[in-house]
Amino acid sequence: MDRYLIIADDFTGANDTGVQLRRRGLPTSVIFAGRPLPRGEGCVVIDTESRGSSPEGAGAAVSASCAQVNFADYKYVIKKVDSTLRGNIAAEVAALDRFYKPELVVFMPALPALGRTTVNGIHCLKGVPLTETELASDPKNPVREDNINKLLSAAYLERVAHVPLEEVRGGFSLEGGRVFSFDAVTDEDMQRVIAAAKATGKRALYIGTAAMADNIMALESTIAPVLGVIASVSDVTCAQVRSAEAAGVNSVVVPFHDLLSGEKSRAEFVSAAVESLKSGRDTMVVSSSTLSREELEKARLEGEKHEMVLSQVSDYVRGEMGALAAEILAAAKVSGVFVTGGDTALGLLEALQADGSEILSEVSVGIPMMRLIGGPSAGVKMVTKAGAFGTPDAINNAVRKLREA
């Protein structure tokens, strides 16, 4: 088992990072600084409780923690930092660097799922630079700097190179330097950077939020992606789809008016979804009517040409979505399926010839997770949600739960 060592500056941060390890099946302990580290093969998160300390005190707390660590026991070493850059980041990184002696330092504090992103070196909260948010006037830990390169440079005498977003996405080199900061807007951006760091073969120190641990494990993991089947015409569902897309979930949009007219075939959408899933991406098959009232009207008008009333068009969509998803599941391995809309779920269960389901848990209020009983997909986990129900992050939450070990 690959072991992870994470050093965090507060208890909540230690736990929200450690849980990323645990949900992938890795035993993980959170230990207060100065207490004995657990023996065995598990992962360790050390909580230094130093966010509110002076820079000197924070550096001393990290140094004391590092003194009891055998770094050779761990494949990955991560310095967990606050996603809004509060605390004594430079002092703590400098202390950890002295003990660990990394050959490569990667600073990337993005947390895309919660709107913490970095562009042109400026760390933002939902698109607003941190120093222009209320965090700048926090009475206990005000944010004074949102330029991540300047922030990290305070820890080093050597040059800290910054890699902008266009290079993260277009290609960059980690030669000619040791310490780097990175723009990132999506989890895919983060995974590109991590993959490049891993490819160097160097002993790396990763500095970031819980998303750093999550994305390292996403590259290490063999956990299959999740399939979403979405045909509700609710505005609530549309917002949830857009939120999932922003978090990196891929959409294959199906225009059912084109299927009705014969201009397009089910096979091309099956092929696109299977290709996406086999590449490891969580993938939603989405009715175009979910995303646009104009698309719904096009489907209604095309139905009229075939002497179908709107309810018959809805039945057609239900049957096609079920058949489409069944074909995808026959061709690609998934961790589970997310379905929104009662008719859509019923259509899928009919297409899968399921006998029913076993309730496993509740992902969030009113959104259950179950395991299919009977049929060719027996045992597959499924989360179902009513169309006009749930918070904007409902799909994201379901995807995370379905991917858990």
C-alpha positions as CSV (number, residue, x, y, z in Angstrom):
1,M,0.0,0.0,0.0
2,D,1.3,3.5,-0.9
3,R,1.6,5.5,2.3
4,Y,0.8,9.3,2.5
5,L,2.1,11.7,5.0
6,I,0.2,15.0,5.3
7,I,1.1,17.9,7.5
8,A,-1.8,20.2,8.2
9,D,-2.1,23.4,10.3
10,D,-5.5,22.8,11.8
11,F,-7.8,19.9,12.9
12,T,-10.6,20.4,10.4
13,G,-8.1,20.7,7.5
14,A,-6.3,17.6,8.7
15,N,-9.5,15.6,8.7
16,D,-10.9,16.9,5.4
17,T,-7.7,15.9,3.7
18,G,-7.4,12.6,5.5
19,V,-10.9,11.6,4.5
20,Q,-9.8,11.8,0.8
21,L,-7.5,8.9,1.7
22,R,-10.0,6.9,3.7
23,R,-12.8,7.1,1.1
24,R,-10.4,5.3,-1.2
25,G,-9.9,2.5,1.3
26,L,-6.6,3.7,2.8
27,P,-6.5,3.4,6.7
28,T,-5.7,6.9,7.9
29,S,-4.9,8.4,11.3
30,V,-4.9,12.1,12.4
31,I,-2.3,12.7,15.1
32,F,-1.7,15.9,17.0
33,A,1.9,17.2,16.8
34,G,4.2,15.8,19.4
35,R,2.2,12.6,20.0
36,P,3.6,9.2,19.0
37,L,3.0,8.3,15.3
38,P,1.0,5.1,14.8
39,R,2.9,2.0,13.8
40,G,1.9,-0.1,10.8
41,E,1.1,0.6,7.2
42,G,-1.5,3.3,7.4
43,C,-1.4,6.9,6.2
44,V,-0.7,9.7,8.7
45,V,-2.0,13.2,9.0
46,I,-0.1,15.4,11.5
47,D,-2.1,18.4,12.9
48,T,0.3,21.1,14.0
49,E,-2.5,23.5,15.1
50,S,-0.3,26.3,14.0
51,R,-2.6,28.4,11.7
52,G,-3.0,31.1,14.4
53,S,0.6,31.0,15.6
54,S,3.3,33.5,14.8
55,P,5.4,32.5,11.7
56,E,8.3,31.5,14.1
57,G,6.0,29.4,16.2
58,A,4.4,27.8,13.1
59,G,7.8,26.9,11.7
60,A,8.9,25.5,15.0
61,A,5.8,23.3,15.3
62,V,6.4,21.8,11.8
63,S,10.0,21.3,12.6
64,A,9.2,19.4,15.8
65,S,6.7,17.2,13.9
66,C,9.2,16.5,11.1
67,A,11.9,15.5,13.6
68,Q,9.9,12.3,14.5
69,V,9.1,11.3,10.9
70,N,11.0,8.7,8.9
71,F,10.2,10.2,5.5
72,A,11.4,7.0,3.7
73,D,8.2,5.3,5.0
74,Y,6.0,7.5,2.8
75,K,5.6,7.6,-1.0
76,Y,3.8,11.0,-1.0
77,V,4.4,14.0,1.3
78,I,1.8,16.7,1.2
79,K,1.8,20.1,3.1
80,K,-1.9,20.8,3.4
81,V,-2.7,24.5,3.3
82,D,-5.9,26.4,3.7
83,S,-7.8,26.9,0.4
84,T,-8.1,30.6,1.1
85,L,-4.4,30.9,2.0
86,R,-4.8,31.7,5.7
87,G,-2.1,30.8,8.1
88,N,1.7,30.7,8.0
89,I,2.3,28.9,4.7
90,A,5.8,30.2,3.9
91,A,7.2,29.5,7.3
92,E,5.7,26.0,7.5
93,V,6.8,25.1,4.0
94,A,10.4,26.3,4.7
95,A,10.5,24.2,7.8
96,L,9.2,21.1,6.0
97,D,11.6,21.6,3.1
98,R,14.6,21.7,5.5
99,F,13.7,18.2,6.9
100,Y,12.3,16.5,3.8
101,K,14.8,17.9,1.3
102,P,12.6,17.5,-1.8
103,E,14.1,17.6,-5.3
104,L,10.9,19.2,-6.6
105,V,8.3,21.5,-4.9
106,V,4.8,21.8,-6.3
107,F,2.6,24.6,-4.9
108,M,-1.0,24.4,-6.2
109,P,-3.6,25.6,-3.7
110,A,-6.7,25.2,-6.0
111,L,-9.9,23.5,-4.7
112,P,-12.0,23.6,-7.9
113,A,-15.1,21.9,-6.4
114,L,-15.5,24.8,-4.0
115,G,-14.6,27.6,-6.4
116,R,-11.0,28.1,-5.2
117,T,-9.0,28.7,-8.4
118,T,-5.7,30.3,-9.5
119,V,-5.3,32.3,-12.7
120,N,-2.3,34.4,-13.6
121,G,-0.9,33.6,-10.2
122,I,-3.8,35.2,-8.3
123,H,-5.8,32.9,-6.1
124,C,-9.5,33.5,-6.2
125,L,-12.7,32.6,-4.4
126,K,-15.4,32.1,-7.0
127,G,-13.6,34.4,-9.5
128,V,-12.8,37.2,-7.0
129,P,-9.2,37.7,-5.8
130,L,-8.9,36.7,-2.2
131,T,-7.7,40.2,-1.1
132,E,-10.9,41.7,-2.5
133,T,-13.1,39.3,-0.4
134,E,-14.2,39.5,3.2
135,L,-11.3,37.1,4.0
136,A,-9.0,40.1,3.8
137,S,-10.7,41.5,6.9
138,D,-10.9,38.3,8.9
139,P,-10.3,39.3,12.5
140,K,-8.2,36.3,13.4
141,N,-6.4,35.2,10.2
142,P,-6.8,37.9,7.5
143,V,-5.5,37.1,4.0
144,R,-2.7,39.5,3.1
145,E,-1.5,38.0,-0.1
146,D,-3.3,36.3,-3.0
147,N,-0.4,36.0,-5.4
148,I,0.7,32.4,-4.8
149,N,4.2,32.9,-6.3
150,K,4.9,35.8,-4.0
151,L,3.6,33.9,-1.1
152,L,5.8,30.8,-1.7
153,S,8.8,33.0,-2.6
154,A,8.9,34.2,1.0
155,A,10.0,30.7,1.9
156,Y,12.9,30.5,-0.4
157,L,16.1,32.3,-1.4
158,E,16.1,30.4,-4.7
159,R,13.9,31.3,-7.7
160,V,10.2,30.2,-7.5
161,A,8.9,29.7,-11.1
162,H,5.3,30.2,-11.9
163,V,3.5,28.1,-14.6
164,P,0.4,29.9,-16.0
165,L,-2.8,28.2,-17.0
166,E,-2.1,28.3,-20.7
167,E,1.1,26.3,-20.1
168,V,-0.5,23.9,-17.6
169,R,-2.9,23.1,-20.4
170,G,-0.6,23.4,-23.4
171,G,2.6,21.9,-22.1
172,F,5.4,22.9,-19.7
173,S,8.8,21.7,-18.4
174,L,9.9,21.1,-14.8
175,E,13.6,21.2,-15.8
176,G,15.8,24.1,-14.8
177,G,14.3,24.7,-11.4
178,R,13.2,23.1,-8.2
179,V,10.4,25.2,-6.8
180,F,7.2,25.9,-8.8
181,S,3.8,27.4,-8.3
182,F,0.9,26.6,-10.7
183,D,-2.4,28.0,-11.9
184,A,-5.3,25.6,-11.8
185,V,-9.0,26.0,-12.5
186,T,-10.2,22.4,-12.7
187,D,-9.2,19.0,-11.3
188,E,-8.0,18.1,-14.8
189,D,-5.5,21.0,-14.6
190,M,-4.3,19.7,-11.2
191,Q,-3.9,16.2,-12.6
192,R,-1.8,17.4,-15.5
193,V,0.6,19.1,-13.1
194,I,0.7,16.1,-10.7
195,A,1.3,13.7,-13.6
196,A,4.2,15.9,-14.8
197,A,5.7,16.0,-11.4
198,K,5.4,12.2,-11.0
199,A,7.0,11.7,-14.4
200,T,10.2,13.4,-13.3
201,G,10.8,10.6,-10.8
202,K,12.0,13.2,-8.3
203,R,11.2,13.2,-4.6
204,A,8.4,15.8,-4.6
205,L,6.8,17.9,-1.9
206,Y,3.2,18.7,-2.8
207,I,1.7,21.8,-1.3
208,G,-2.0,22.3,-1.6
209,T,-5.5,21.7,-0.3
210,A,-7.5,18.5,0.1
211,A,-7.8,18.6,-3.7
212,M,-4.1,17.9,-4.0
213,A,-4.5,14.6,-2.1
214,D,-7.7,13.8,-4.0
215,N,-6.1,14.3,-7.4
216,I,-2.9,12.5,-6.6
217,M,-5.0,9.5,-5.6
218,A,-7.2,9.9,-8.7
219,L,-4.1,9.3,-10.8
220,E,-2.9,6.4,-8.6
221,S,-6.3,4.8,-8.3
222,T,-7.9,2.2,-10.4
223,I,-11.4,3.2,-9.3
224,A,-13.7,3.3,-12.3
225,P,-15.5,6.5,-13.3
226,V,-19.2,7.2,-12.8
227,L,-22.0,7.3,-15.4
228,G,-24.7,10.0,-15.0
229,V,-28.1,9.6,-16.8
230,I,-29.9,12.9,-16.9
231,A,-33.2,13.7,-18.6
232,S,-35.2,15.8,-16.2
233,V,-36.3,19.1,-17.7
234,S,-36.1,20.9,-14.3
235,D,-34.1,24.1,-13.9
236,V,-32.8,22.6,-10.7
237,T,-31.3,19.7,-12.6
238,C,-29.9,22.0,-15.2
239,A,-28.0,24.0,-12.5
240,Q,-26.7,20.7,-11.1
241,V,-25.4,19.6,-14.4
242,R,-23.6,22.9,-15.0
243,S,-22.1,22.6,-11.5
244,A,-20.9,19.1,-12.3
245,E,-19.4,20.2,-15.6
246,A,-17.5,23.0,-13.8
247,A,-16.1,20.4,-11.5
248,G,-14.8,18.4,-14.5
249,V,-17.6,15.9,-15.2
250,N,-17.9,15.3,-19.0
251,S,-21.3,15.7,-20.7
252,V,-22.5,13.9,-23.7
253,V,-25.6,15.9,-24.8
254,V,-28.3,14.0,-26.6
255,P,-30.6,16.0,-28.9
256,F,-33.7,13.8,-28.9
257,H,-35.4,15.7,-31.7
258,D,-32.5,14.6,-33.9
259,L,-33.0,11.0,-32.8
260,L,-36.7,11.3,-33.6
261,S,-36.0,12.7,-37.0
262,G,-33.4,10.1,-37.8
263,E,-30.7,12.7,-38.3
264,K,-28.6,11.1,-35.6
265,S,-28.4,7.6,-34.1
266,R,-28.2,6.3,-30.6
267,A,-24.9,4.5,-31.5
268,E,-22.9,7.7,-31.8
269,F,-23.9,8.9,-28.3
270,V,-23.2,5.5,-26.9
271,S,-19.8,5.5,-28.5
272,A,-19.0,9.0,-27.2
273,A,-19.9,8.1,-23.6
274,V,-18.0,4.8,-23.7
275,E,-14.9,6.5,-25.0
276,S,-15.2,9.1,-22.3
277,L,-15.6,6.6,-19.5
278,K,-12.8,4.4,-20.8
279,S,-10.5,7.5,-20.6
280,G,-11.3,7.6,-16.9
281,R,-13.6,10.6,-16.9
282,D,-16.9,10.7,-15.0
283,T,-19.5,11.1,-17.7
284,M,-23.1,12.3,-17.9
285,V,-25.4,11.5,-20.7
286,V,-27.7,14.5,-20.8
287,S,-30.9,15.2,-22.7
288,S,-30.5,18.5,-24.5
289,S,-34.0,19.4,-23.2
290,T,-32.5,19.4,-19.7
291,L,-30.2,22.3,-20.7
292,S,-32.5,24.4,-22.9
293,R,-36.3,25.1,-23.2
294,E,-35.7,25.6,-26.9
295,E,-34.4,22.0,-27.2
296,L,-37.5,20.8,-25.4
297,E,-39.7,22.7,-27.9
298,K,-37.8,21.2,-30.8
299,A,-38.5,17.7,-29.4
300,R,-42.2,18.5,-29.0
301,L,-42.4,19.8,-32.6
302,E,-40.5,16.8,-34.0
303,G,-42.9,14.6,-32.0
304,E,-45.9,16.3,-33.6
305,K,-44.5,15.3,-37.0
306,H,-44.8,11.7,-35.9
307,E,-48.2,12.3,-34.4
308,M,-46.9,12.1,-30.9
309,V,-48.2,14.2,-28.0
310,L,-45.7,15.6,-25.4
311,S,-46.4,12.7,-23.0
312,Q,-45.5,10.2,-25.8
313,V,-42.4,12.1,-26.5
314,S,-41.5,11.9,-22.8
315,D,-42.1,8.1,-22.9
316,Y,-39.9,7.9,-26.0
317,V,-37.1,9.8,-24.2
318,R,-37.4,7.6,-21.1
319,G,-37.1,4.4,-23.2
320,E,-34.2,5.8,-25.3
321,M,-32.2,7.0,-22.3
322,G,-32.7,3.6,-20.6
323,A,-31.6,1.7,-23.7
324,L,-28.7,4.1,-24.3
325,A,-27.4,3.8,-20.7
326,A,-27.8,0.0,-20.8
327,E,-25.6,-0.2,-23.9
328,I,-23.0,2.0,-22.3
329,L,-22.9,-0.1,-19.1
330,A,-22.5,-3.2,-21.2
331,A,-19.4,-1.7,-22.8
332,A,-17.7,0.3,-20.0
333,K,-16.8,-0.4,-16.4
334,V,-18.2,2.1,-13.9
335,S,-18.1,2.6,-10.2
336,G,-21.8,3.4,-10.2
337,V,-24.6,5.3,-11.9
338,F,-26.3,8.6,-11.0
339,V,-29.8,9.1,-12.4
340,T,-32.1,12.1,-12.1
341,G,-35.8,12.0,-12.8
342,G,-38.2,9.3,-11.7
343,D,-39.2,8.3,-15.3
344,T,-35.5,8.2,-16.3
345,A,-34.6,5.9,-13.5
346,L,-37.5,3.6,-14.2
347,G,-36.6,3.5,-17.9
348,L,-33.0,2.5,-17.0
349,L,-34.1,-0.2,-14.6
350,E,-36.4,-1.6,-17.2
351,A,-33.7,-1.6,-19.8
352,L,-31.3,-3.3,-17.4
353,Q,-34.0,-5.9,-16.6
354,A,-33.4,-5.3,-12.9
355,D,-35.6,-7.0,-10.3
356,G,-35.2,-4.1,-7.8
357,S,-32.6,-2.6,-5.6
358,E,-31.0,-2.9,-2.1
359,I,-30.9,0.4,-0.2
360,L,-27.3,1.1,0.9
361,S,-27.3,4.7,2.4
362,E,-28.4,8.3,1.9
363,V,-26.0,10.5,0.0
364,S,-27.8,13.6,1.2
365,V,-31.3,14.4,2.4
366,G,-33.7,12.6,0.1
367,I,-31.1,11.2,-2.3
368,P,-30.5,7.5,-1.7
369,M,-27.8,5.2,-2.9
370,M,-28.7,1.6,-3.7
371,R,-27.4,-1.6,-5.3
372,L,-29.2,-3.1,-8.3
373,I,-30.7,-6.6,-7.8
374,G,-31.1,-8.9,-10.8
375,G,-30.3,-8.4,-14.5
376,P,-26.9,-8.1,-16.3
377,S,-25.9,-5.1,-14.1
378,A,-26.7,-6.7,-10.8
379,G,-24.5,-5.3,-8.0
380,V,-24.0,-1.9,-9.7
381,K,-24.4,1.0,-7.2
382,M,-26.9,3.7,-8.2
383,V,-27.9,7.1,-6.8
384,T,-31.3,8.4,-7.8
385,K,-32.7,12.0,-7.4
386,A,-36.0,13.6,-8.3
387,G,-35.7,16.2,-11.0
388,A,-36.6,19.4,-9.1
389,F,-34.7,18.4,-6.0
390,G,-31.4,18.9,-4.3
391,T,-28.6,21.5,-3.9
392,P,-26.5,22.7,-6.8
393,D,-23.7,20.3,-5.9
394,A,-26.1,17.2,-5.7
395,I,-24.5,15.5,-8.8
396,N,-21.0,16.2,-7.5
397,N,-21.8,14.8,-4.1
398,A,-23.3,11.6,-5.7
399,V,-20.3,11.1,-8.0
400,R,-17.9,11.3,-5.0
401,K,-19.9,8.8,-3.0
402,L,-20.2,6.4,-5.9
403,R,-16.5,6.4,-6.4
404,E,-15.7,5.6,-2.8
405,A,-14.0,2.3,-2.1
